[in-house]
Amino acid sequence: MLYIFKSRASADVIMFGQDAKRLLEIMGKDTDPKGILTVDQLPGAIARLKKAAEEDRTRVRAHRDHLDASNDHRGIEEDKTTVHLSQRAVPLLDMMEASLKEDTPVVWGV
């Protein structure tokens, strides 16, 4: 299943269901196929998603440092192809921040 996030402030953001649900849960939203982030909800949702993305970046750096220190070349190569939460969050965060600036909600499934 795909989630298509829409806002008048930016282009659509399309995500696989599993990834979108994870980000929605982090933001404190239901993972229903249809939903809305109101303008009033955007600041809190942005803050929670940014915090989770920063925590993810910290975990990724620690994991990469461990791989480097242990000379785990196979692990290093596998990690290069992994898309982490902090990377997945960027397009949605950009949309949410643009939506907040333009005072318009973010919706999905409509």
Secondary structure, 3 states (H helix, E strand, C coil): CEEEEEECCEEEEEEEHHHHHHHHHHCCCCCCCCEEECCCCHHHHHHHHHHHHHHHHHHHHHHHHHHHHCCCHHHHHHHHCCCCHHHHHHHHHHHHHHHHHCCCCEEECC
